[in-house]
Amino acid sequence: MILSPSPHLHTRRTVRGTMLRVCAALLPAWATGLWFFGLPVLWLTAVCILSCVLTEWAVAVLMLRRRPPVGDFSAVLTGLLLAMNLPPTLPLWMAAAGSVAAIGIAKMCFGGLGCNIFNPALVGRVFLLISFPAAMTSWIMPDGTAGATILEELKHGLASAGDAPLRAMFIGNTGGSAGEVGSAALILGGLYLLASKVIRWEIPAAILGAVALFDLCLGFPPVVDLLSGGLLLGAIFMATDYTTSPMTSRGMLVYGVLIGILTVCIRRWGAYPEGMSFAILIMNGFTPLIDTYMRPQRFSPKAAKGGAES
């Protein structure tokens, strides 16, 4: 007999199945990056996934002395997300170092799956951005030449928002990481996750809505921000992480709105042209506070008083 506290909820959904669904939803965007940037995306993804899986196995078996949890595919998903956040030409040893940081520091140090405070893939990306800024800001165009992303051109005044190639940004024919290009493929994956009820609408809608509204207030074309950088990848696949996001609908909306506002603030006035990673990590730290203050009230004082009188 197994004794455990309530609630006792039974569902056919498993951690492994959920992770596989998210990986499947990412495949169109990943394939878009592979189409435009070629084999470097494949090698980068293979190194990130392999490094994440090996790091999780090593920490679980050699340090924690417990059964390795690699069968739940969470490390595979972390590696895939990290690879889609990196420049395709990043040296593979750097990608491996970022994977070790993502799993070893951001995940396993906190106790493993379900215990981490910050999104592991984003921790790995920020670790690499701080450690190797030159390599992490070196991008290639689909034709193989070096170039700047749309956000970098806007940040340094090399282009105006009105010159942004919206059609190329939508289909993925621009410079950046595999997860920054192919907005159409990211939206397709997001619709699949919503239809299969893997994620809820509140966080992506709040992020995208806050970015669009804030941009309108600043006189900046919202569609440029929505289609550029890692906004769609972060809003759909990373901010919605179960462990690091709020549990209630109101909490999710507050969480998403603040991520959107922070992203625009960093993009307009910060030192980095992209702000999605930092915005999500900052709000990951506030998730416990949001859950505390957005906790649903099961029994109101009025209802309790009425029940007592009856």
C-alpha positions as protocol buffer text, in pm:
chain_id: "A"
residue {
  index: 1
  type: MET
  ca { x: 0 y: 0 z: 0 }
}
residue {
  index: 2
  type: ILE
  ca { x: 125 y: 345 z: -93 }
}
residue {
  index: 3
  type: LEU
  ca { x: 22 y: 629 z: 137 }
}
residue {
  index: 4
  type: SER
  ca { x: 46 y: 985 z: 12 }
}
residue {
  index: 5
  type: PRO
  ca { x: -125 y: 1318 z: 86 }
}
residue {
  index: 6
  type: SER
  ca { x: -409 y: 1450 z: -128 }
}
residue {
  index: 7
  type: PRO
  ca { x: -496 y: 1557 z: -388 }
}
residue {
  index: 8
  type: HIS
  ca { x: -503 y: 1223 z: -568 }
}
residue {
  index: 9
  type: LEU
  ca { x: -533 y: 1304 z: -937 }
}
residue {
  index: 10
  type: HIS
  ca { x: -506 y: 1040 z: -1205 }
}
residue {
  index: 11
  type: THR
  ca { x: -424 y: 1117 z: -1566 }
}
residue {
  index: 12
  type: ARG
  ca { x: -283 y: 936 z: -1865 }
}
residue {
  index: 13
  type: ARG
  ca { x: -38 y: 1219 z: -1926 }
}
residue {
  index: 14
  type: THR
  ca { x: 321 y: 1146 z: -1827 }
}
residue {
  index: 15
  type: VAL
  ca { x: 634 y: 1358 z: -1799 }
}
residue {
  index: 16
  type: ARG
  ca { x: 791 y: 1162 z: -2083 }
}
residue {
  index: 17
  type: GLY
  ca { x: 489 y: 1213 z: -2306 }
}
residue {
  index: 18
  type: THR
  ca { x: 476 y: 1586 z: -2234 }
}
residue {
  index: 19
  type: MET
  ca { x: 845 y: 1633 z: -2310 }
}
residue {
  index: 20
  type: LEU
  ca { x: 810 y: 1441 z: -2636 }
}
residue {
  index: 21
  type: ARG
  ca { x: 515 y: 1658 z: -2740 }
}
residue {
  index: 22
  type: VAL
  ca { x: 714 y: 1976 z: -2679 }
}
residue {
  index: 23
  type: CYS
  ca { x: 1008 y: 1833 z: -2875 }
}
residue {
  index: 24
  type: ALA
  ca { x: 771 y: 1749 z: -3161 }
}
residue {
  index: 25
  type: ALA
  ca { x: 628 y: 2102 z: -3153 }
}
residue {
  index: 26
  type: LEU
  ca { x: 981 y: 2242 z: -3182 }
}
residue {
  index: 27
  type: LEU
  ca { x: 1071 y: 2032 z: -3485 }
}
residue {
  index: 28
  type: PRO
  ca { x: 918 y: 2264 z: -3751 }
}
residue {
  index: 29
  type: ALA
  ca { x: 1117 y: 2561 z: -3619 }
}
residue {
  index: 30
  type: TRP
  ca { x: 1431 y: 2350 z: -3584 }
}
residue {
  index: 31
  type: ALA
  ca { x: 1389 y: 2219 z: -3939 }
}
residue {
  index: 32
  type: THR
  ca { x: 1351 y: 2578 z: -4062 }
}
residue {
  index: 33
  type: GLY
  ca { x: 1682 y: 2669 z: -3900 }
}
residue {
  index: 34
  type: LEU
  ca { x: 1842 y: 2358 z: -4051 }
}
residue {
  index: 35
  type: TRP
  ca { x: 1710 y: 2451 z: -4396 }
}
residue {
  index: 36
  type: PHE
  ca { x: 1849 y: 2805 z: -4388 }
}
residue {
  index: 37
  type: PHE
  ca { x: 2176 y: 2750 z: -4195 }
}
residue {
  index: 38
  type: GLY
  ca { x: 2266 y: 2396 z: -4291 }
}
residue {
  index: 39
  type: LEU
  ca { x: 2456 y: 2124 z: -4105 }
}
residue {
  index: 40
  type: PRO
  ca { x: 2601 y: 2349 z: -3828 }
}
residue {
  index: 41
  type: VAL
  ca { x: 2254 y: 2348 z: -3672 }
}
residue {
  index: 42
  type: LEU
  ca { x: 2253 y: 1967 z: -3673 }
}
residue {
  index: 43
  type: TRP
  ca { x: 2597 y: 1936 z: -3509 }
}
residue {
  index: 44
  type: LEU
  ca { x: 2516 y: 2204 z: -3253 }
}
residue {
  index: 45
  type: THR
  ca { x: 2190 y: 2031 z: -3158 }
}
residue {
  index: 46
  type: ALA
  ca { x: 2357 y: 1690 z: -3131 }
}
residue {
  index: 47
  type: VAL
  ca { x: 2631 y: 1824 z: -2902 }
}
residue {
  index: 48
  type: CYS
  ca { x: 2385 y: 2012 z: -2679 }
}
residue {
  index: 49
  type: ILE
  ca { x: 2150 y: 1717 z: -2638 }
}
residue {
  index: 50
  type: LEU
  ca { x: 2429 y: 1467 z: -2580 }
}
residue {
  index: 51
  type: SER
  ca { x: 2603 y: 1696 z: -2328 }
}
residue {
  index: 52
  type: CYS
  ca { x: 2278 y: 1758 z: -2138 }
}
residue {
  index: 53
  type: VAL
  ca { x: 2194 y: 1387 z: -2118 }
}
residue {
  index: 54
  type: LEU
  ca { x: 2546 y: 1288 z: -2009 }
}
residue {
  index: 55
  type: THR
  ca { x: 2560 y: 1565 z: -1749 }
}
residue {
  index: 56
  type: GLU
  ca { x: 2226 y: 1461 z: -1599 }
}
residue {
  index: 57
  type: TRP
  ca { x: 2334 y: 1095 z: -1593 }
}
residue {
  index: 58
  type: ALA
  ca { x: 2672 y: 1176 z: -1435 }
}
residue {
  index: 59
  type: VAL
  ca { x: 2529 y: 1400 z: -1163 }
}
residue {
  index: 60
  type: ALA
  ca { x: 2251 y: 1154 z: -1078 }
}
residue {
  index: 61
  type: VAL
  ca { x: 2466 y: 842 z: -1069 }
}
residue {
  index: 62
  type: LEU
  ca { x: 2808 y: 964 z: -955 }
}
residue {
  index: 63
  type: MET
  ca { x: 2709 y: 1245 z: -715 }
}
residue {
  index: 64
  type: LEU
  ca { x: 2353 y: 1191 z: -599 }
}
residue {
  index: 65
  type: ARG
  ca { x: 2379 y: 810 z: -603 }
}
residue {
  index: 66
  type: ARG
  ca { x: 2034 y: 760 z: -749 }
}
residue {
  index: 67
  type: ARG
  ca { x: 1873 y: 624 z: -1060 }
}
residue {
  index: 68
  type: PRO
  ca { x: 1942 y: 847 z: -1363 }
}
residue {
  index: 69
  type: PRO
  ca { x: 1625 y: 1028 z: -1477 }
}
residue {
  index: 70
  type: VAL
  ca { x: 1728 y: 1059 z: -1843 }
}
residue {
  index: 71
  type: GLY
  ca { x: 1434 y: 847 z: -1957 }
}
residue {
  index: 72
  type: ASP
  ca { x: 1191 y: 1133 z: -1901 }
}
residue {
  index: 73
  type: PHE
  ca { x: 1342 y: 1323 z: -2200 }
}
residue {
  index: 74
  type: SER
  ca { x: 1364 y: 1649 z: -2003 }
}
residue {
  index: 75
  type: ALA
  ca { x: 1739 y: 1670 z: -2066 }
}
residue {
  index: 76
  type: VAL
  ca { x: 1678 y: 1612 z: -2437 }
}
residue {
  index: 77
  type: LEU
  ca { x: 1431 y: 1900 z: -2442 }
}
residue {
  index: 78
  type: THR
  ca { x: 1675 y: 2125 z: -2255 }
}
residue {
  index: 79
  type: GLY
  ca { x: 1948 y: 2045 z: -2506 }
}
residue {
  index: 80
  type: LEU
  ca { x: 1718 y: 2113 z: -2800 }
}
residue {
  index: 81
  type: LEU
  ca { x: 1601 y: 2445 z: -2657 }
}
residue {
  index: 82
  type: LEU
  ca { x: 1957 y: 2551 z: -2577 }
}
residue {
  index: 83
  type: ALA
  ca { x: 2076 y: 2469 z: -2928 }
}
residue {
  index: 84
  type: MET
  ca { x: 1792 y: 2675 z: -3074 }
}
residue {
  index: 85
  type: ASN
  ca { x: 1907 y: 2973 z: -2863 }
}
residue {
  index: 86
  type: LEU
  ca { x: 2269 y: 2967 z: -2983 }
}
residue {
  index: 87
  type: PRO
  ca { x: 2443 y: 3100 z: -3295 }
}
residue {
  index: 88
  type: PRO
  ca { x: 2471 y: 2813 z: -3547 }
}
residue {
  index: 89
  type: THR
  ca { x: 2847 y: 2863 z: -3582 }
}
residue {
  index: 90
  type: LEU
  ca { x: 2921 y: 2865 z: -3208 }
}
residue {
  index: 91
  type: PRO
  ca { x: 3222 y: 2640 z: -3128 }
}
residue {
  index: 92
  type: LEU
  ca { x: 3094 y: 2302 z: -3017 }
}
residue {
  index: 93
  type: TRP
  ca { x: 3300 y: 2298 z: -2699 }
}
residue {
  index: 94
  type: MET
  ca { x: 3125 y: 2618 z: -2590 }
}
residue {
  index: 95
  type: ALA
  ca { x: 2788 y: 2457 z: -2658 }
}
residue {
  index: 96
  type: ALA
  ca { x: 2893 y: 2162 z: -2442 }
}
residue {
  index: 97
  type: ALA
  ca { x: 2999 y: 2398 z: -2161 }
}
residue {
  index: 98
  type: GLY
  ca { x: 2664 y: 2574 z: -2177 }
}
residue {
  index: 99
  type: SER
  ca { x: 2485 y: 2239 z: -2161 }
}
residue {
  index: 100
  type: VAL
  ca { x: 2679 y: 2139 z: -1850 }
}
residue {
  index: 101
  type: ALA
  ca { x: 2585 y: 2470 z: -1687 }
}
residue {
  index: 102
  type: ALA
  ca { x: 2219 y: 2427 z: -1786 }
}
residue {
  index: 103
  type: ILE
  ca { x: 2182 y: 2080 z: -1637 }
}
residue {
  index: 104
  type: GLY
  ca { x: 2450 y: 2071 z: -1368 }
}
residue {
  index: 105
  type: ILE
  ca { x: 2392 y: 2417 z: -1221 }
}
residue {
  index: 106
  type: ALA
  ca { x: 2038 y: 2523 z: -1308 }
}
residue {
  index: 107
  type: LYS
  ca { x: 1868 y: 2185 z: -1273 }
}
residue {
  index: 108
  type: MET
  ca { x: 2048 y: 1914 z: -1077 }
}
residue {
  index: 109
  type: CYS
  ca { x: 2187 y: 2148 z: -809 }
}
residue {
  index: 110
  type: PHE
  ca { x: 1828 y: 2226 z: -712 }
}
residue {
  index: 111
  type: GLY
  ca { x: 1724 y: 1860 z: -698 }
}
residue {
  index: 112
  type: GLY
  ca { x: 1642 y: 1777 z: -1058 }
}
residue {
  index: 113
  type: LEU
  ca { x: 1322 y: 1794 z: -1260 }
}
residue {
  index: 114
  type: GLY
  ca { x: 1045 y: 1985 z: -1088 }
}
residue {
  index: 115
  type: CYS
  ca { x: 1274 y: 2149 z: -832 }
}
residue {
  index: 116
  type: ASN
  ca { x: 1468 y: 2401 z: -1040 }
}
residue {
  index: 117
  type: ILE
  ca { x: 1393 y: 2770 z: -991 }
}
residue {
  index: 118
  type: PHE
  ca { x: 1519 y: 2898 z: -1326 }
}
residue {
  index: 119
  type: ASN
  ca { x: 1473 y: 2767 z: -1677 }
}
residue {
  index: 120
  type: PRO
  ca { x: 1781 y: 2548 z: -1741 }
}
residue {
  index: 121
  type: ALA
  ca { x: 1818 y: 2623 z: -2113 }
}
residue {
  index: 122
  type: LEU
  ca { x: 1808 y: 2997 z: -2053 }
}
residue {
  index: 123
  type: VAL
  ca { x: 2062 y: 2969 z: -1772 }
}
residue {
  index: 124
  type: GLY
  ca { x: 2291 y: 2789 z: -2015 }
}
residue {
  index: 125
  type: ARG
  ca { x: 2242 y: 3060 z: -2277 }
}
residue {
  index: 126
  type: VAL
  ca { x: 2305 y: 3348 z: -2035 }
}
residue {
  index: 127
  type: PHE
  ca { x: 2609 y: 3164 z: -1897 }
}
residue {
  index: 128
  type: LEU
  ca { x: 2755 y: 3148 z: -2248 }
}
residue {
  index: 129
  type: LEU
  ca { x: 2656 y: 3508 z: -2329 }
}
residue {
  index: 130
  type: ILE
  ca { x: 2839 y: 3639 z: -2024 }
}
residue {
  index: 131
  type: SER
  ca { x: 3138 y: 3406 z: -2062 }
}
residue {
  index: 132
  type: PHE
  ca { x: 3186 y: 3432 z: -2439 }
}
residue {
  index: 133
  type: PRO
  ca { x: 3014 y: 3752 z: -2556 }
}
residue {
  index: 134
  type: ALA
  ca { x: 3201 y: 3775 z: -2888 }
}
residue {
  index: 135
  type: ALA
  ca { x: 3115 y: 3421 z: -2996 }
}
residue {
  index: 136
  type: MET
  ca { x: 2755 y: 3455 z: -2874 }
}
residue {
  index: 137
  type: THR
  ca { x: 2698 y: 3768 z: -3083 }
}
residue {
  index: 138
  type: SER
  ca { x: 2851 y: 3641 z: -3407 }
}
residue {
  index: 139
  type: TRP
  ca { x: 2574 y: 3552 z: -3650 }
}
residue {
  index: 140
  type: ILE
  ca { x: 2553 y: 3418 z: -4004 }
}
residue {
  index: 141
  type: MET
  ca { x: 2299 y: 3489 z: -4273 }
}
residue {
  index: 142
  type: PRO
  ca { x: 2118 y: 3215 z: -4465 }
}
residue {
  index: 143
  type: ASP
  ca { x: 2366 y: 3265 z: -4752 }
}
residue {
  index: 144
  type: GLY
  ca { x: 2655 y: 3179 z: -4518 }
}
residue {
  index: 145
  type: THR
  ca { x: 2797 y: 3530 z: -4480 }
}
residue {
  index: 146
  type: ALA
  ca { x: 2847 y: 3702 z: -4146 }
}
residue {
  index: 147
  type: GLY
  ca { x: 2597 y: 3966 z: -4050 }
}
residue {
  index: 148
  type: ALA
  ca { x: 2387 y: 4124 z: -3777 }
}
residue {
  index: 149
  type: THR
  ca { x: 2040 y: 4031 z: -3662 }
}
residue {
  index: 150
  type: ILE
  ca { x: 1745 y: 4264 z: -3706 }
}
residue {
  index: 151
  type: LEU
  ca { x: 1758 y: 4357 z: -3337 }
}
residue {
  index: 152
  type: GLU
  ca { x: 2129 y: 4438 z: -3353 }
}
residue {
  index: 153
  type: GLU
  ca { x: 2076 y: 4663 z: -3654 }
}
residue {
  index: 154
  type: LEU
  ca { x: 1796 y: 4844 z: -3475 }
}
residue {
  index: 155
  type: LYS
  ca { x: 1995 y: 4875 z: -3152 }
}
residue {
  index: 156
  type: HIS
  ca { x: 2299 y: 5028 z: -3324 }
}
residue {
  index: 157
  type: GLY
  ca { x: 2102 y: 5250 z: -3561 }
}
residue {
  index: 158
  type: LEU
  ca { x: 2203 y: 5058 z: -3874 }
}
residue {
  index: 159
  type: ALA
  ca { x: 1841 y: 5024 z: -3980 }
}
residue {
  index: 160
  type: SER
  ca { x: 1500 y: 5159 z: -3891 }
}
residue {
  index: 161
  type: ALA
  ca { x: 1195 y: 4961 z: -3788 }
}
residue {
  index: 162
  type: GLY
  ca { x: 1026 y: 5052 z: -4114 }
}
residue {
  index: 163
  type: ASP
  ca { x: 1304 y: 4876 z: -4308 }
}
residue {
  index: 164
  type: ALA
  ca { x: 1259 y: 4541 z: -4130 }
}
residue {
  index: 165
  type: PRO
  ca { x: 1196 y: 4257 z: -4380 }
}
residue {
  index: 166
  type: LEU
  ca { x: 874 y: 4128 z: -4224 }
}
residue {
  index: 167
  type: ARG
  ca { x: 812 y: 3856 z: -4482 }
}
residue {
  index: 168
  type: ALA
  ca { x: 1165 y: 3718 z: -4444 }
}
residue {
  index: 169
  type: MET
  ca { x: 1131 y: 3731 z: -4066 }
}
residue {
  index: 170
  type: PHE
  ca { x: 804 y: 3538 z: -4083 }
}
residue {
  index: 171
  type: ILE
  ca { x: 940 y: 3253 z: -4292 }
}
residue {
  index: 172
  type: GLY
  ca { x: 1288 y: 3251 z: -4137 }
}
residue {
  index: 173
  type: ASN
  ca { x: 1512 y: 3392 z: -4408 }
}
residue {
  index: 174
  type: THR
  ca { x: 1711 y: 3615 z: -4170 }
}
residue {
  index: 175
  type: GLY
  ca { x: 2018 y: 3595 z: -3950 }
}
residue {
  index: 176
  type: GLY
  ca { x: 2003 y: 3461 z: -3596 }
}
residue {
  index: 177
  type: SER
  ca { x: 1975 y: 3133 z: -3411 }
}
residue {
  index: 178
  type: ALA
  ca { x: 1761 y: 2841 z: -3521 }
}
residue {
  index: 179
  type: GLY
  ca { x: 1499 y: 2945 z: -3267 }
}
residue {
  index: 180
  type: GLU
  ca { x: 1491 y: 3310 z: -3374 }
}
residue {
  index: 181
  type: VAL
  ca { x: 1402 y: 3244 z: -3736 }
}
residue {
  index: 182
  type: GLY
  ca { x: 1088 y: 3090 z: -3874 }
}
residue {
  index: 183
  type: SER
  ca { x: 813 y: 3268 z: -3683 }
}
residue {
  index: 184
  type: ALA
  ca { x: 553 y: 3076 z: -3882 }
}
residue {
  index: 185
  type: ALA
  ca { x: 699 y: 2743 z: -3766 }
}
residue {
  index: 186
  type: LEU
  ca { x: 707 y: 2858 z: -3403 }
}
residue {
  index: 187
  type: ILE
  ca { x: 344 y: 2967 z: -3420 }
}
residue {
  index: 188
  type: LEU
  ca { x: 253 y: 2630 z: -3573 }
}
residue {
  index: 189
  type: GLY
  ca { x: 425 y: 2450 z: -3286 }
}
residue {
  index: 190
  type: GLY
  ca { x: 251 y: 2673 z: -3033 }
}
residue {
  index: 191
  type: LEU
  ca { x: -90 y: 2595 z: -3181 }
}
residue {
  index: 192
  type: TYR
  ca { x: -13 y: 2224 z: -3152 }
}
residue {
  index: 193
  type: LEU
  ca { x: 79 y: 2262 z: -2784 }
}
residue {
  index: 194
  type: LEU
  ca { x: -240 y: 2458 z: -2716 }
}
residue {
  index: 195
  type: ALA
  ca { x: -455 y: 2205 z: -2900 }
}
residue {
  index: 196
  type: SER
  ca { x: -298 y: 1915 z: -2710 }
}
residue {
  index: 197
  type: LYS
  ca { x: -334 y: 2111 z: -2381 }
}
residue {
  index: 198
  type: VAL
  ca { x: 36 y: 2089 z: -2302 }
}
residue {
  index: 199
  type: ILE
  ca { x: 45 y: 2465 z: -2241 }
}
residue {
  index: 200
  type: ARG
  ca { x: -221 y: 2722 z: -2157 }
}
residue {
  index: 201
  type: TRP
  ca { x: -297 y: 3041 z: -2346 }
}
residue {
  index: 202
  type: GLU
  ca { x: -248 y: 3289 z: -2061 }
}
residue {
  index: 203
  type: ILE
  ca { x: 131 y: 3325 z: -2061 }
}
residue {
  index: 204
  type: PRO
  ca { x: 192 y: 3350 z: -2439 }
}
residue {
  index: 205
  type: ALA
  ca { x: -106 y: 3582 z: -2484 }
}
residue {
  index: 206
  type: ALA
  ca { x: 2 y: 3805 z: -2195 }
}
residue {
  index: 207
  type: ILE
  ca { x: 360 y: 3832 z: -2321 }
}
residue {
  index: 208
  type: LEU
  ca { x: 267 y: 3906 z: -2681 }
}
residue {
  index: 209
  type: GLY
  ca { x: -11 y: 4144 z: -2581 }
}
residue {
  index: 210
  type: ALA
  ca { x: 210 y: 4336 z: -2338 }
}
residue {
  index: 211
  type: VAL
  ca { x: 488 y: 4371 z: -2597 }
}
residue {
  index: 212
  type: ALA
  ca { x: 244 y: 4492 z: -2863 }
}
residue {
  index: 213
  type: LEU
  ca { x: 72 y: 4742 z: -2632 }
}
residue {
  index: 214
  type: PHE
  ca { x: 398 y: 4878 z: -2489 }
}
residue {
  index: 215
  type: ASP
  ca { x: 542 y: 4917 z: -2840 }
}
residue {
  index: 216
  type: LEU
  ca { x: 233 y: 5109 z: -2949 }
}
residue {
  index: 217
  type: CYS
  ca { x: 276 y: 5343 z: -2653 }
}
residue {
  index: 218
  type: LEU
  ca { x: 639 y: 5401 z: -2756 }
}
residue {
  index: 219
  type: GLY
  ca { x: 552 y: 5453 z: -3121 }
}
residue {
  index: 220
  type: PHE
  ca { x: 741 y: 5140 z: -3230 }
}
residue {
  index: 221
  type: PRO
  ca { x: 588 y: 4893 z: -3481 }
}
residue {
  index: 222
  type: PRO
  ca { x: 479 y: 4595 z: -3265 }
}
residue {
  index: 223
  type: VAL
  ca { x: 507 y: 4340 z: -3545 }
}
residue {
  index: 224
  type: VAL
  ca { x: 885 y: 4396 z: -3565 }
}
residue {
  index: 225
  type: ASP
  ca { x: 934 y: 4307 z: -3200 }
}
residue {
  index: 226
  type: LEU
  ca { x: 690 y: 4016 z: -3218 }
}
residue {
  index: 227
  type: LEU
  ca { x: 865 y: 3851 z: -3513 }
}
residue {
  index: 228
  type: SER
  ca { x: 1227 y: 3924 z: -3416 }
}
residue {
  index: 229
  type: GLY
  ca { x: 1467 y: 3767 z: -3172 }
}
residue {
  index: 230
  type: GLY
  ca { x: 1362 y: 3493 z: -2936 }
}
residue {
  index: 231
  type: LEU
  ca { x: 1025 y: 3646 z: -2844 }
}
residue {
  index: 232
  type: LEU
  ca { x: 804 y: 3374 z: -2991 }
}
residue {
  index: 233
  type: LEU
  ca { x: 1033 y: 3092 z: -2883 }
}
residue {
  index: 234
  type: GLY
  ca { x: 1044 y: 3227 z: -2529 }
}
residue {
  index: 235
  type: ALA
  ca { x: 675 y: 3310 z: -2503 }
}
residue {
  index: 236
  type: ILE
  ca { x: 555 y: 2973 z: -2633 }
}
residue {
  index: 237
  type: PHE
  ca { x: 817 y: 2720 z: -2528 }
}
residue {
  index: 238
  type: MET
  ca { x: 1019 y: 2863 z: -2238 }
}
residue {
  index: 239
  type: ALA
  ca { x: 809 y: 3099 z: -2029 }
}
residue {
  index: 240
  type: THR
  ca { x: 541 y: 2828 z: -2013 }
}
residue {
  index: 241
  type: ASP
  ca { x: 771 y: 2581 z: -1835 }
}
residue {
  index: 242
  type: TYR
  ca { x: 560 y: 2417 z: -1562 }
}
residue {
  index: 243
  type: THR
  ca { x: 822 y: 2432 z: -1288 }
}
residue {
  index: 244
  type: THR
  ca { x: 929 y: 2794 z: -1326 }
}
residue {
  index: 245
  type: SER
  ca { x: 596 y: 2962 z: -1407 }
}
residue {
  index: 246
  type: PRO
  ca { x: 299 y: 3047 z: -1180 }
}
residue {
  index: 247
  type: MET
  ca { x: 22 y: 2796 z: -1117 }
}
residue {
  index: 248
  type: THR
  ca { x: -290 y: 3015 z: -1128 }
}
residue {
  index: 249
  type: SER
  ca { x: -452 y: 3191 z: -1424 }
}
residue {
  index: 250
  type: ARG
  ca { x: -417 y: 3536 z: -1267 }
}
residue {
  index: 251
  type: GLY
  ca { x: -57 y: 3462 z: -1176 }
}
residue {
  index: 252
  type: MET
  ca { x: 19 y: 3354 z: -1532 }
}
residue {
  index: 253
  type: LEU
  ca { x: -126 y: 3676 z: -1672 }
}
residue {
  index: 254
  type: VAL
  ca { x: 77 y: 3893 z: -1433 }
}
residue {
  index: 255
  type: TYR
  ca { x: 388 y: 3686 z: -1503 }
}
residue {
  index: 256
  type: GLY
  ca { x: 342 y: 3716 z: -1880 }
}
residue {
  index: 257
  type: VAL
  ca { x: 269 y: 4089 z: -1879 }
}
residue {
  index: 258
  type: LEU
  ca { x: 581 y: 4163 z: -1674 }
}
residue {
  index: 259
  type: ILE
  ca { x: 795 y: 3948 z: -1904 }
}
residue {
  index: 260
  type: GLY
  ca { x: 665 y: 4143 z: -2203 }
}
residue {
  index: 261
  type: ILE
  ca { x: 732 y: 4479 z: -2039 }
}
residue {
  index: 262
  type: LEU
  ca { x: 1082 y: 4379 z: -1928 }
}
residue {
  index: 263
  type: THR
  ca { x: 1164 y: 4248 z: -2275 }
}
residue {
  index: 264
  type: VAL
  ca { x: 1069 y: 4577 z: -2442 }
}
residue {
  index: 265
  type: CYS
  ca { x: 1257 y: 4778 z: -2177 }
}
residue {
  index: 266
  type: ILE
  ca { x: 1576 y: 4578 z: -2231 }
}
residue {
  index: 267
  type: ARG
  ca { x: 1544 y: 4598 z: -2609 }
}
residue {
  index: 268
  type: ARG
  ca { x: 1484 y: 4974 z: -2613 }
}
residue {
  index: 269
  type: TRP
  ca { x: 1711 y: 5094 z: -2331 }
}
residue {
  index: 270
  type: GLY
  ca { x: 1928 y: 4801 z: -2219 }
}
residue {
  index: 271
  type: ALA
  ca { x: 2281 y: 4707 z: -2320 }
}
residue {
  index: 272
  type: TYR
  ca { x: 2170 y: 4397 z: -2510 }
}
residue {
  index: 273
  type: PRO
  ca { x: 1961 y: 4401 z: -2828 }
}
residue {
  index: 274
  type: GLU
  ca { x: 1766 y: 4096 z: -2709 }
}
residue {
  index: 275
  type: GLY
  ca { x: 1591 y: 4086 z: -2373 }
}
residue {
  index: 276
  type: MET
  ca { x: 1369 y: 3779 z: -2369 }
}
residue {
  index: 277
  type: SER
  ca { x: 1612 y: 3549 z: -2186 }
}
residue {
  index: 278
  type: PHE
  ca { x: 1681 y: 3798 z: -1909 }
}
residue {
  index: 279
  type: ALA
  ca { x: 1313 y: 3886 z: -1873 }
}
residue {
  index: 280
  type: ILE
  ca { x: 1208 y: 3523 z: -1830 }
}
residue {
  index: 281
  type: LEU
  ca { x: 1486 y: 3448 z: -1581 }
}
residue {
  index: 282
  type: ILE
  ca { x: 1402 y: 3757 z: -1376 }
}
residue {
  index: 283
  type: MET
  ca { x: 1037 y: 3658 z: -1359 }
}
residue {
  index: 284
  type: ASN
  ca { x: 1131 y: 3298 z: -1278 }
}
residue {
  index: 285
  type: GLY
  ca { x: 1271 y: 3439 z: -956 }
}
residue {
  index: 286
  type: PHE
  ca { x: 941 y: 3613 z: -881 }
}
residue {
  index: 287
  type: THR
  ca { x: 724 y: 3307 z: -950 }
}
residue {
  index: 288
  type: PRO
  ca { x: 703 y: 3194 z: -583 }
}
residue {
  index: 289
  type: LEU
  ca { x: 600 y: 3547 z: -483 }
}
residue {
  index: 290
  type: ILE
  ca { x: 334 y: 3559 z: -754 }
}
residue {
  index: 291
  type: ASP
  ca { x: 199 y: 3221 z: -643 }
}
residue {
  index: 292
  type: THR
  ca { x: 181 y: 3345 z: -284 }
}
residue {
  index: 293
  type: TYR
  ca { x: -20 y: 3657 z: -364 }
}
residue {
  index: 294
  type: MET
  ca { x: -229 y: 3508 z: -645 }
}
residue {
  index: 295
  type: ARG
  ca { x: -340 y: 3205 z: -447 }
}
residue {
  index: 296
  type: PRO
  ca { x: -710 y: 3133 z: -514 }
}
residue {
  index: 297
  type: GLN
  ca { x: -946 y: 3196 z: -224 }
}
residue {
  index: 298
  type: ARG
  ca { x: -1139 y: 2876 z: -172 }
}
residue {
  index: 299
  type: PHE
  ca { x: -1390 y: 3005 z: 84 }
}
residue {
  index: 300
  type: SER
  ca { x: -1474 y: 3374 z: 108 }
}
residue {
  index: 301
  type: PRO
  ca { x: -1564 y: 3528 z: 447 }
}
residue {
  index: 302
  type: LYS
  ca { x: -1915 y: 3594 z: 318 }
}
residue {
  index: 303
  type: ALA
  ca { x: -1967 y: 3235 z: 217 }
}
residue {
  index: 304
  type: ALA
  ca { x: -1826 y: 3111 z: 547 }
}
residue {
  index: 305
  type: LYS
  ca { x: -2058 y: 3342 z: 743 }
}
residue {
  index: 306
  type: GLY
  ca { x: -2361 y: 3233 z: 546 }
}
residue {
  index: 307
  type: GLY
  ca { x: -2274 y: 2870 z: 599 }
}
residue {
  index: 308
  type: ALA
  ca { x: -2238 y: 2923 z: 974 }
}
residue {
  index: 309
  type: GLU
  ca { x: -2577 y: 3099 z: 998 }
}
residue {
  index: 310
  type: SER
  ca { x: -2751 y: 2827 z: 805 }
}
